[in-house]
Amino acid sequence: MLNLWFRPVLIGAVYLLAWYGLDVASQQFATSPEVTVWYPAVALDVVLLLVFGLRFWPLLILSRLVHAFFVVETLPILPLLGYIAAVVGATTGGAWLLLRALNVDPRLPRLRDVALFVTVAMLGAPMVMSALQVFNLTVAGLLPASKGLTLTLQLWAGSATGVGLLAPPLLLWLGRWPGLWSSAPAQAPAFPPETRPKSEVWP
């Protein structure tokens, strides 16, 4: 019974603390409100959902509330809700696409898994998230419409770089502990025919 609630609480605490630290560090590279050219915190969102499962998506809401109330100047309520919806929707949608629709192994053992991870998690989902965020803030009058494309590309570049540099090493490192994985059962790698122990090779 203890493990039923302790494990999610521990995962959430570690995620939020690490996310907060990376979020604070990334603000040194902010170019406009909610736009930074280096944003590694989003990589933790991707790793959280791919390793521990889509059921942890509410933590993405909590991390953005931490961001809004403890890291940057708080947004008005409607832009804040739009910001959270854009982040959670794009990131969770990308993770669902990888895990459920495309059947990607998040431990990235094959070239196919790596290619789809790059396409969806590093390029596609951050672009959708960035476009929605900039549109939301532009409609709210917090960003100039004339710079919409430039700010979208800057935000996308920061998110894509953050995912690309941090998420793959974390996924590979966490692959050492199969018991942690909820989204994809971690299996021991099979021995190639030429490297199998002799006792397992038929004469």
C-alpha positions as a Python dict, from the first residue, in 0.01 Angstrom:
ca = {
    (1, 'M'): (0, 0, 0),
    (2, 'L'): (284, 238, 86),
    (3, 'N'): (449, 191, -253),
    (4, 'L'): (122, 273, -434),
    (5, 'W'): (143, 639, -337),
    (6, 'F'): (511, 680, -243),
    (7, 'R'): (647, 604, -592),
    (8, 'P'): (433, 867, -776),
    (9, 'V'): (504, 1123, -504),
    (10, 'L'): (879, 1062, -527),
    (11, 'I'): (871, 1082, -908),
    (12, 'G'): (674, 1406, -890),
    (13, 'A'): (905, 1562, -632),
    (14, 'V'): (1223, 1480, -825),
    (15, 'Y'): (1069, 1599, -1152),
    (16, 'L'): (945, 1930, -1010),
    (17, 'L'): (1272, 2011, -832),
    (18, 'A'): (1482, 1934, -1140),
    (19, 'W'): (1237, 2118, -1364),
    (20, 'Y'): (1244, 2426, -1142),
    (21, 'G'): (1624, 2436, -1147),
    (22, 'L'): (1642, 2411, -1525),
    (23, 'D'): (1363, 2664, -1567),
    (24, 'V'): (1542, 2920, -1352),
    (25, 'A'): (1867, 2866, -1542),
    (26, 'S'): (1697, 2903, -1881),
    (27, 'Q'): (1560, 3247, -1796),
    (28, 'Q'): (1908, 3386, -1856),
    (29, 'F'): (1840, 3325, -2225),
    (30, 'A'): (1494, 3485, -2243),
    (31, 'T'): (1435, 3722, -2536),
    (32, 'S'): (1071, 3811, -2462),
    (33, 'P'): (806, 3716, -2205),
    (34, 'E'): (778, 3334, -2210),
    (35, 'V'): (1026, 3308, -2499),
    (36, 'T'): (1377, 3175, -2440),
    (37, 'V'): (1630, 3047, -2694),
    (38, 'W'): (1741, 2763, -2463),
    (39, 'Y'): (1482, 2571, -2266),
    (40, 'P'): (1602, 2231, -2138),
    (41, 'A'): (1319, 2195, -1885),
    (42, 'V'): (1085, 2071, -2158),
    (43, 'A'): (1311, 1766, -2198),
    (44, 'L'): (1208, 1657, -1849),
    (45, 'D'): (843, 1666, -1960),
    (46, 'V'): (924, 1431, -2246),
    (47, 'V'): (1128, 1193, -2030),
    (48, 'L'): (862, 1189, -1758),
    (49, 'L'): (587, 1080, -1997),
    (50, 'L'): (796, 835, -2200),
    (51, 'V'): (951, 661, -1900),
    (52, 'F'): (683, 670, -1632),
    (53, 'G'): (375, 682, -1852),
    (54, 'L'): (112, 922, -1983),
    (55, 'R'): (-74, 912, -1651),
    (56, 'F'): (179, 1162, -1514),
    (57, 'W'): (59, 1440, -1746),
    (58, 'P'): (-92, 1643, -1456),
    (59, 'L'): (262, 1710, -1336),
    (60, 'L'): (311, 1921, -1649),
    (61, 'I'): (37, 2150, -1518),
    (62, 'L'): (206, 2174, -1177),
    (63, 'S'): (543, 2258, -1331),
    (64, 'R'): (389, 2541, -1533),
    (65, 'L'): (218, 2677, -1225),
    (66, 'V'): (556, 2673, -1050),
    (67, 'H'): (699, 2856, -1350),
    (68, 'A'): (419, 3113, -1355),
    (69, 'F'): (416, 3192, -983),
    (70, 'F'): (777, 3141, -873),
    (71, 'V'): (1004, 3200, -1174),
    (72, 'V'): (857, 3471, -1398),
    (73, 'E'): (607, 3752, -1366),
    (74, 'T'): (262, 3596, -1339),
    (75, 'L'): (52, 3609, -1654),
    (76, 'P'): (-312, 3721, -1655),
    (77, 'I'): (-546, 3429, -1598),
    (78, 'L'): (-661, 3371, -1958),
    (79, 'P'): (-313, 3383, -2117),
    (80, 'L'): (-190, 3161, -1832),
    (81, 'L'): (-458, 2901, -1902),
    (82, 'G'): (-381, 2918, -2274),
    (83, 'Y'): (-10, 2875, -2203),
    (84, 'I'): (-70, 2568, -1987),
    (85, 'A'): (-309, 2417, -2240),
    (86, 'A'): (-58, 2465, -2523),
    (87, 'V'): (226, 2304, -2331),
    (88, 'V'): (31, 2012, -2189),
    (89, 'G'): (-160, 1944, -2510),
    (90, 'A'): (141, 1948, -2744),
    (91, 'T'): (377, 1756, -2516),
    (92, 'T'): (128, 1492, -2405),
    (93, 'G'): (0, 1457, -2761),
    (94, 'G'): (353, 1400, -2888),
    (95, 'A'): (421, 1139, -2619),
    (96, 'W'): (93, 961, -2698),
    (97, 'L'): (180, 959, -3066),
    (98, 'L'): (519, 802, -2997),
    (99, 'L'): (403, 543, -2745),
    (100, 'R'): (60, 445, -2874),
    (101, 'A'): (25, 536, -3241),
    (102, 'L'): (381, 477, -3361),
    (103, 'N'): (479, 210, -3104),
    (104, 'V'): (819, 367, -3042),
    (105, 'D'): (1042, 205, -2780),
    (106, 'P'): (1145, 508, -2568),
    (107, 'R'): (1473, 339, -2479),
    (108, 'L'): (1569, 415, -2842),
    (109, 'P'): (1732, 82, -2929),
    (110, 'R'): (1667, 103, -3305),
    (111, 'L'): (1725, 360, -3576),
    (112, 'R'): (1349, 374, -3635),
    (113, 'D'): (1289, 469, -3271),
    (114, 'V'): (1554, 740, -3283),
    (115, 'A'): (1422, 884, -3611),
    (116, 'L'): (1063, 900, -3486),
    (117, 'F'): (1174, 1045, -3154),
    (118, 'V'): (1361, 1325, -3331),
    (119, 'T'): (1071, 1391, -3568),
    (120, 'V'): (798, 1402, -3304),
    (121, 'A'): (954, 1488, -2968),
    (122, 'M'): (1233, 1717, -3086),
    (123, 'L'): (1087, 1881, -3397),
    (124, 'G'): (710, 1836, -3425),
    (125, 'A'): (570, 1875, -3073),
    (126, 'P'): (793, 2172, -2979),
    (127, 'M'): (692, 2350, -3300),
    (128, 'V'): (322, 2304, -3227),
    (129, 'M'): (374, 2411, -2865),
    (130, 'S'): (577, 2718, -2966),
    (131, 'A'): (327, 2831, -3228),
    (132, 'L'): (37, 2796, -2985),
    (133, 'Q'): (223, 2977, -2708),
    (134, 'V'): (322, 3273, -2924),
    (135, 'F'): (-27, 3294, -3075),
    (136, 'N'): (-181, 3288, -2727),
    (137, 'L'): (47, 3564, -2598),
    (138, 'T'): (2, 3770, -2914),
    (139, 'V'): (-377, 3758, -2887),
    (140, 'A'): (-343, 3864, -2523),
    (141, 'G'): (-139, 4166, -2633),
    (142, 'L'): (176, 4052, -2453),
    (143, 'L'): (381, 3997, -2769),
    (144, 'P'): (389, 4206, -3090),
    (145, 'A'): (217, 4041, -3386),
    (146, 'S'): (493, 4165, -3620),
    (147, 'K'): (746, 3940, -3446),
    (148, 'G'): (524, 3633, -3426),
    (149, 'L'): (722, 3418, -3667),
    (150, 'T'): (1061, 3517, -3524),
    (151, 'L'): (951, 3452, -3166),
    (152, 'T'): (794, 3120, -3263),
    (153, 'L'): (1118, 3005, -3423),
    (154, 'Q'): (1321, 3124, -3124),
    (155, 'L'): (1097, 2940, -2879),
    (156, 'W'): (1095, 2630, -3098),
    (157, 'A'): (1474, 2634, -3127),
    (158, 'G'): (1511, 2662, -2750),
    (159, 'S'): (1270, 2375, -2683),
    (160, 'A'): (1405, 2153, -2960),
    (161, 'T'): (1763, 2208, -2844),
    (162, 'G'): (1665, 2133, -2487),
    (163, 'V'): (1495, 1806, -2582),
    (164, 'G'): (1771, 1703, -2820),
    (165, 'L'): (2055, 1760, -2576),
    (166, 'L'): (1900, 1632, -2254),
    (167, 'A'): (1624, 1379, -2326),
    (168, 'P'): (1821, 1109, -2516),
    (169, 'P'): (2101, 1081, -2255),
    (170, 'L'): (1840, 1063, -1979),
    (171, 'L'): (1642, 794, -2161),
    (172, 'L'): (1955, 587, -2217),
    (173, 'W'): (2072, 635, -1858),
    (174, 'L'): (1736, 541, -1710),
    (175, 'G'): (1738, 230, -1927),
    (176, 'R'): (1981, 82, -1675),
    (177, 'W'): (1692, 44, -1429),
    (178, 'P'): (1418, -162, -1597),
    (179, 'G'): (1198, -145, -1288),
    (180, 'L'): (1145, 228, -1334),
    (181, 'W'): (976, 199, -1671),
    (182, 'S'): (599, 208, -1688),
    (183, 'S'): (539, 315, -2048),
    (184, 'A'): (737, 31, -2209),
    (185, 'P'): (846, -285, -2028),
    (186, 'A'): (1224, -284, -2030),
    (187, 'Q'): (1357, -616, -2151),
    (188, 'A'): (1713, -737, -2134),
    (189, 'P'): (1878, -710, -2476),
    (190, 'A'): (1885, -1038, -2663),
    (191, 'F'): (2222, -1186, -2751),
    (192, 'P'): (2299, -1171, -3124),
    (193, 'P'): (2355, -1522, -3265),
    (194, 'E'): (2731, -1479, -3279),
    (195, 'T'): (2754, -1362, -2916),
    (196, 'R'): (2515, -1601, -2744),
    (197, 'P'): (2661, -1823, -2476),
    (198, 'K'): (2756, -2163, -2615),
    (199, 'S'): (2509, -2334, -2383),
    (200, 'E'): (2226, -2152, -2561),
    (201, 'V'): (2334, -2236, -2917),
    (202, 'W'): (2195, -2551, -3073),
    (203, 'P'): (2457, -2779, -3233),
}
